[in-house]
Every structure is written in C-alpha cells, then in structure tokens.
Amino acid sequence: AIAETEAAKRLELTRGGYGNLASFYINVNRLKDARQTIEEAQQKNFDFFALRSDLYSLAFLSGDTAEMERDVAWAAGRPNEEDQMLNTHADTQAYYGHLEKARDLARRASDSAVRSDAKETGAQWLAYQALREAELGNVAAARQGVARALALAPGRDVKVLSALALARSGETAQSRNILETLQKSEPTNTYLKVYWFPVIEASIAMAQQAPDQAIVRLEPSLPYDLGSPPPQGVTTMHPPYIRGLAYLAEKNGPAAAAEFQKFVDHPGVVLNFLLGSLARLQLGRAYAISGDTAKAKAAYNDFLTLWKDADPDIPILKEAKAEYAKLQ
C-alpha cells in the first residue's frame, strides 16, 4: 500500500491520499515519515478528519497528551466526526485503565452520532464499550452495553461487536445466536468469514473451556492477524490475542508469548486499543508459565506502569496485582 501511494504522490497526491499514506507509515512504525507526510498535507492547507486522526495516533504513540486533546477539540461540533474522535479518545482512556472516563466518552460518542442521524454508528460505539468491559472482566457491564447497543440499532457491524463482547463475557448462547444469524445473512462477506467469524467462534470455544478448538477456529485469520477490517474505528488485533489466551489455557507459555509479542512489535497497528496494554499482562503470564520469572516480572511491571493511575476496582487489574505479588 505504501509503494502504491508513494507512486501516486509522485504524480499528484489527493487530500485522501495524504491521509492514507500517513496511516500506512504509522502502521509500520515509520513515524518520522508519517509526520513529514502530515506536514506536507498541512502546507497544502489540507485539514480534514483522517489527517487529524493520524495526528492523534502519532500523539498517542509519543505520549503527547496535549496534541491528543487538541485533536479531540478540533472535532467538537463536527457531524459524523466528533463521535469518531470521542470513541478514539475513549480507547486511549481504556488503554490506561481509566475506565470511568472511557465510559463517559463512549456515551458522548454515541449521543453525538445519534444527533447526527447516525444511530447505527451510535450503537457501534456502545458495542465497542461493551467489548472493552468484557476484556476487563466486567461481565455485567458488557452484557448491559450489548443490550443498549442492539436496542438502539441492531445492524450488521453492531451485531459483530455484540457477538464478540457476549462471547468474551461468557454469554455463549446469545453470542452463538447472533453469529448464526450473521452467517446466514452474510454468507459471502470475506472479512467476516476470515476475521470476525473465527474470532467469535474461538471466543465461544474459550468460554466453554475448549482452547484446542479455539486455536483451530482461528486458523482462517492467521494471514490477517494485523489486518484492520470493518467495523471502522479501531484495529483490535483480537485473533492473536484470543490465540494467545488459548495457548495460555493449554499451559504453552512460549507459544502464548509469541502471540502477545505481536502487540509489542506492532504498536502502529493496535495503536490505542485496549488489548495493546492488556497484552503486556498476558505476556507476563506466558513467561510465568514458562518459568522465566525475570521476564515475567518485567512484563507485569510494564503493564502495571501503564496502569499506574488506573481505576482501582477493575477485575483484571486486581488479578494482575495479586499475580505480580506472588512473583516477588
């Protein structure tokens, strides 16, 4: 994609082309090139959402909170853009364990979308928050979030996220029902067949204590672990995360560590999605199973440092602290 877009740039890059090229550079961690591309676009007086989103991503990766706030402020009041930026900011808050802030931003994102006559997008942001809750161990909140999302607008993308959130919170029957409905209504949808359906099926298998089945179910997604399929918004990297959890359940520490290491190696792909920080904790668990206490301590410490100001009552944080204490 970079090669094709760079070739287009030598001719005459469009506004959207600049945004795409900057995003691609970020994905492969060429942050200097991404920043230079954004500066070139700004010199041409281009200022649009995709470019601001890239600026936000660069700011997140460099820890520039002031720039992130500026980009959120830029989107304020802009129909169909304010909600996207608010959801992006919700991801950042969740990444650092600021769950109450994430919840508030997700609600505001949903309300903003509804005001712009985009109910399904509003429901999508509620479903993303439900997924965050599920990954953090807040089962009741995840299920409630799914109910709100489906009640608002039960479209395809909302159903995809809802089925995953339900599976990750142990509600396998409802998750399976939604999955089967989607499989019947979207039999030829490539990104569902090779990415989301395997992830949902694997998550159901994990909830049913069948990690071997989860690994098998995820085989179609292997070439797309670093992909970014719709629903638009974030790259969750759920395939390697669920596969890593399955290897953990099988007590295969080295295999699990290899999956979670993908998050460390590809920060420009996962960016500010919650699994990017949780992968540090899971990496610690993988090293602990492998008997490498030094690496386990380092990984736990990485996670706890990221979450040093996190809301204290998050279930997965309590687990992490207890496990880290046992390693001392």
Solvent accessible surface area in square Angstrom, and as a share of the most:
residue,aa,sasa,rsa
1,A,86,0.67
2,I,29,0.15
3,A,74,0.58
4,E,131,0.59
5,T,17,0.10
6,E,46,0.21
7,A,39,0.30
8,A,39,0.30
9,K,65,0.28
10,R,183,0.67
11,L,158,0.79
12,E,148,0.66
13,L,16,0.08
14,T,95,0.55
15,R,126,0.46
16,G,38,0.36
17,G,8,0.08
18,Y,7,0.03
19,G,2,0.02
20,N,77,0.40
21,L,0,0.00
22,A,0,0.00
23,S,37,0.24
24,F,57,0.24
25,Y,15,0.06
26,I,3,0.02
27,N,57,0.29
28,V,80,0.46
29,N,62,0.32
30,R,102,0.37
31,L,60,0.30
32,K,170,0.72
33,D,46,0.24
34,A,0,0.00
35,R,101,0.37
36,Q,96,0.43
37,T,3,0.02
38,I,2,0.01
39,E,84,0.38
40,E,41,0.18
41,A,0,0.00
42,Q,76,0.34
43,Q,144,0.64
44,K,110,0.47
45,N,137,0.70
46,F,52,0.22
47,D,71,0.37
48,F,16,0.07
49,F,36,0.15
50,A,44,0.34
51,L,1,0.01
52,R,47,0.17
53,S,34,0.22
54,D,8,0.04
55,L,20,0.10
56,Y,3,0.01
57,S,16,0.10
58,L,2,0.01
59,A,2,0.02
60,F,15,0.06
61,L,46,0.23
62,S,75,0.48
63,G,51,0.49
64,D,56,0.29
65,T,93,0.54
66,A,54,0.42
67,E,28,0.12
68,M,8,0.03
69,E,94,0.42
70,R,132,0.48
71,D,0,0.00
72,V,21,0.12
73,A,68,0.53
74,W,35,0.12
75,A,0,0.00
76,A,62,0.48
77,G,63,0.61
78,R,97,0.36
79,P,94,0.59
80,N,78,0.40
81,E,46,0.20
82,E,30,0.13
83,D,2,0.01
84,Q,68,0.30
85,M,1,0.01
86,L,8,0.04
87,N,2,0.01
88,T,25,0.15
89,H,14,0.06
90,A,0,0.00
91,D,0,0.00
92,T,5,0.03
93,Q,25,0.11
94,A,0,0.00
95,Y,16,0.06
96,Y,58,0.22
97,G,0,0.00
98,H,41,0.18
99,L,5,0.03
100,E,105,0.47
101,K,122,0.52
102,A,0,0.00
103,R,80,0.29
104,D,58,0.30
105,L,15,0.07
106,A,1,0.01
107,R,124,0.45
108,R,104,0.38
109,A,0,0.00
110,S,5,0.03
111,D,59,0.31
112,S,4,0.02
113,A,0,0.00
114,V,59,0.34
115,R,171,0.62
116,S,31,0.20
117,D,129,0.67
118,A,25,0.19
119,K,104,0.44
120,E,77,0.34
121,T,43,0.25
122,G,0,0.00
123,A,0,0.00
124,Q,18,0.08
125,W,7,0.02
126,L,33,0.16
127,A,0,0.00
128,Y,1,0.00
129,Q,16,0.07
130,A,1,0.00
131,L,0,0.00
132,R,0,0.00
133,E,6,0.02
134,A,7,0.05
135,E,8,0.04
136,L,1,0.01
137,G,35,0.34
138,N,27,0.14
139,V,59,0.34
140,A,65,0.51
141,A,27,0.21
142,A,0,0.00
143,R,91,0.33
144,Q,101,0.45
145,G,5,0.05
146,V,1,0.01
147,A,61,0.47
148,R,136,0.49
149,A,0,0.00
150,L,37,0.18
151,A,89,0.69
152,L,46,0.23
153,A,15,0.12
154,P,76,0.48
155,G,19,0.18
156,R,94,0.34
157,D,22,0.11
158,V,0,0.00
159,K,54,0.23
160,V,0,0.00
161,L,0,0.00
162,S,0,0.00
163,A,0,0.00
164,L,0,0.00
165,A,0,0.00
166,L,2,0.01
167,A,1,0.01
168,R,53,0.19
169,S,6,0.04
170,G,40,0.39
171,E,52,0.23
172,T,29,0.17
173,A,70,0.54
174,Q,73,0.32
175,S,0,0.00
176,R,81,0.30
177,N,92,0.47
178,I,20,0.10
179,L,0,0.00
180,E,77,0.34
181,T,66,0.39
182,L,3,0.02
183,Q,60,0.27
184,K,168,0.71
185,S,74,0.48
186,E,40,0.18
187,P,81,0.51
188,T,115,0.67
189,N,23,0.12
190,T,94,0.55
191,Y,45,0.17
192,L,0,0.00
193,K,102,0.43
194,V,36,0.21
195,Y,4,0.02
196,W,5,0.02
197,F,12,0.05
198,P,3,0.02
199,V,0,0.00
200,I,0,0.00
201,E,29,0.13
202,A,0,0.00
203,S,0,0.00
204,I,3,0.01
205,A,9,0.07
206,M,31,0.14
207,A,34,0.26
208,Q,109,0.49
209,Q,149,0.66
210,A,26,0.20
211,P,24,0.15
212,D,78,0.41
213,Q,83,0.37
214,A,0,0.00
215,I,33,0.17
216,V,79,0.46
217,R,107,0.39
218,L,0,0.00
219,E,97,0.44
220,P,66,0.42
221,S,0,0.00
222,L,93,0.46
223,P,101,0.64
224,Y,97,0.37
225,D,8,0.04
226,L,73,0.36
227,G,24,0.23
228,S,74,0.48
229,P,20,0.12
230,P,39,0.25
231,P,2,0.01
232,Q,123,0.55
233,G,48,0.46
234,V,21,0.12
235,T,18,0.11
236,T,3,0.02
237,M,0,0.00
238,H,0,0.00
239,P,0,0.00
240,P,0,0.00
241,Y,2,0.01
242,I,0,0.00
243,R,8,0.03
244,G,0,0.00
245,L,23,0.12
246,A,0,0.00
247,Y,44,0.17
248,L,19,0.09
249,A,53,0.41
250,E,72,0.32
251,K,147,0.62
252,N,60,0.31
253,G,1,0.01
254,P,95,0.60
255,A,25,0.19
256,A,0,0.00
257,A,11,0.08
258,A,58,0.45
259,E,16,0.07
260,F,0,0.00
261,Q,58,0.26
262,K,50,0.21
263,F,0,0.00
264,V,52,0.30
265,D,74,0.38
266,H,57,0.25
267,P,48,0.30
268,G,0,0.00
269,V,14,0.08
270,V,5,0.03
271,L,39,0.20
272,N,10,0.05
273,F,0,0.00
274,L,0,0.00
275,L,0,0.00
276,G,0,0.00
277,S,0,0.00
278,L,0,0.00
279,A,0,0.00
280,R,47,0.17
281,L,0,0.00
282,Q,5,0.02
283,L,13,0.07
284,G,0,0.00
285,R,44,0.16
286,A,0,0.00
287,Y,44,0.17
288,A,41,0.32
289,I,66,0.34
290,S,52,0.34
291,G,61,0.58
292,D,50,0.26
293,T,64,0.37
294,A,76,0.59
295,K,108,0.46
296,A,0,0.00
297,K,67,0.28
298,A,57,0.44
299,A,6,0.05
300,Y,6,0.02
301,N,73,0.38
302,D,75,0.39
303,F,0,0.00
304,L,31,0.15
305,T,75,0.43
306,L,48,0.24
307,W,6,0.02
308,K,152,0.64
309,D,98,0.51
310,A,14,0.11
311,D,31,0.16
312,P,104,0.66
313,D,97,0.51
314,I,2,0.01
315,P,39,0.25
316,I,13,0.07
317,L,3,0.02
318,K,116,0.49
319,E,85,0.38
320,A,0,0.00
321,K,109,0.46
322,A,54,0.42
323,E,53,0.24
324,Y,54,0.20
325,A,65,0.51
326,K,171,0.72
327,L,38,0.19
328,Q,127,0.57
